Amino acid sequence: MNKITIYLTQTCGFCHAAKRLLEKSGISYYEIDISSDLKGREEMMKKSNGMRTVPQIFANNKHVGGFYELYILQQSGGLEKLLKD
């Protein structure tokens, strides 16, 4: 099953933009709010090689990056390819 995971905070504009992009594309996702979830924050940093900014997005456990990288991937058709893997 294809899985998108987004580590985010509720006050992050780029996090909301990433969610809107996925919703508009009809792609479901799982979100982890790291605002007060220290274990979630640690997990995000470990999986993303130390990145501390949000959103951090993963597709099928592969690190995509943040909103900008997700947008570029979606625009180029690469997101669909990644989700087919």
Order of alpha helices (4+ residues) and beta strands (2+ residues): beta-alpha-beta-alpha-beta-beta-alpha-alpha
